[in-house]
């Protein structure tokens, strides 16, 4: 059974940083596409960043240059480093594995 457990969210001021973690079990983070999605208030869930099994990374235009996705194969964990945070980055962030497995989500709130 696949489990994805997010951590590291919280409240931060505009311009601040947070690092989200996604600890995986039942799935190897180096063997599948892993990603982060977010759902802001009143909007649909959209993808933010992805890392392929080969380590190739892609980002949504809204976060390019500010967010970095990475993985630790030994810890079987995927990270999302978020810098220069803006109020519009506020939302629930979800870890995604192999496009079909989801974590429970974690709240990120950026105050203005």
C-alpha positions as CSV (number, residue, x, y, z in Angstrom):
1,X,0.0,0.0,0.0
2,X,1.3,3.4,-1.0
3,X,1.5,6.1,1.6
4,X,2.6,9.7,1.0
5,X,3.0,11.9,4.2
6,X,3.6,15.6,3.8
7,X,5.1,17.8,6.5
8,X,6.7,21.2,6.8
9,X,3.8,23.5,6.1
10,X,2.7,26.5,8.1
11,X,2.4,30.2,8.3
12,X,5.0,32.5,6.8
13,X,5.3,36.1,5.8
14,X,5.6,37.4,2.2
15,X,9.1,36.9,1.0
16,X,9.8,34.0,3.4
17,X,10.7,30.4,2.8
18,X,9.4,27.0,3.7
19,X,10.5,23.5,2.8
20,X,7.8,20.8,2.4
21,X,8.7,17.1,2.7
22,X,6.9,14.1,1.3
23,X,7.9,10.8,2.9
24,X,6.9,7.9,0.7
25,X,6.3,4.2,1.6
26,X,5.2,1.4,-0.7
27,X,6.7,3.4,-3.6
28,X,10.2,4.3,-4.6
29,X,10.6,8.1,-5.3
30,X,13.3,7.4,-7.8
31,X,11.2,5.0,-9.8
32,X,8.2,7.1,-10.7
33,X,7.2,10.6,-11.5
34,X,6.8,12.5,-8.2
35,X,5.2,15.9,-7.9
36,X,3.6,18.6,-5.8
37,X,0.2,20.1,-6.5
38,X,-1.7,22.8,-4.7
39,X,-5.2,24.0,-4.2
40,X,-5.8,27.6,-3.3
41,X,-9.1,28.9,-1.8
42,X,-11.9,28.5,-4.3
43,X,-9.8,27.2,-7.1
44,X,-9.0,23.8,-8.6
45,X,-6.0,21.8,-7.7
46,X,-3.1,22.5,-10.0
47,X,0.3,21.1,-10.4
48,X,3.3,23.0,-9.1
49,X,6.4,21.0,-9.7
50,X,7.4,17.5,-10.9
51,X,10.5,15.4,-10.9
52,X,10.8,12.4,-13.2
53,X,12.3,9.0,-12.4
54,X,15.4,10.3,-14.3
55,X,15.6,13.4,-12.2
56,X,14.3,15.9,-14.8
57,X,12.3,18.7,-13.1
58,X,9.6,21.0,-14.4
59,X,7.8,23.8,-12.8
60,X,4.6,25.8,-13.3
61,X,5.3,29.3,-14.6
62,X,3.9,30.8,-11.4
63,X,6.7,29.2,-9.3
64,X,9.6,29.0,-11.7
65,X,12.7,30.5,-10.2
66,X,11.3,30.4,-6.7
67,X,10.5,26.8,-6.0
68,X,12.8,23.8,-6.2
69,X,11.7,20.1,-6.2
70,X,14.3,17.5,-5.2
71,X,14.4,14.0,-3.8
72,X,16.5,11.9,-1.3
73,X,16.6,8.4,-2.5
74,X,18.0,7.0,0.7
75,X,15.2,8.7,2.8
76,X,12.7,8.0,0.0
77,X,11.5,11.5,0.4
78,X,10.6,14.3,-2.0
79,X,11.1,18.0,-1.1
80,X,9.7,21.3,-2.2
81,X,11.9,24.2,-1.3
82,X,9.8,27.4,-1.6
83,X,11.5,30.8,-1.5
84,X,10.2,34.3,-2.0
85,X,6.8,33.2,-1.0
86,X,3.8,35.3,-2.1
87,X,0.2,35.5,-0.7
88,X,-1.0,33.8,-3.9
89,X,1.1,30.7,-3.0
90,X,-1.4,30.1,-0.1
91,X,-3.2,26.8,-0.3
92,X,-3.1,23.1,0.5
93,X,-0.1,21.4,-1.0
94,X,-0.4,17.8,-2.0
95,X,2.3,15.3,-2.8
96,X,1.7,13.1,-5.8
97,X,3.3,9.8,-6.7
98,X,3.1,8.3,-10.2
99,X,0.2,10.6,-11.0
100,X,-2.3,8.4,-9.1
101,X,-1.2,8.4,-5.4
102,X,-1.9,11.4,-3.2
103,X,-0.9,12.6,0.3
104,X,-3.4,14.0,2.7
105,X,-2.3,17.6,2.0
106,X,-0.7,20.2,4.1
107,X,-1.6,23.9,4.6
108,X,0.7,26.7,3.5
109,X,-0.4,30.2,4.4
110,X,1.6,33.3,3.2
111,X,0.6,36.5,5.0
112,X,0.9,39.9,3.3
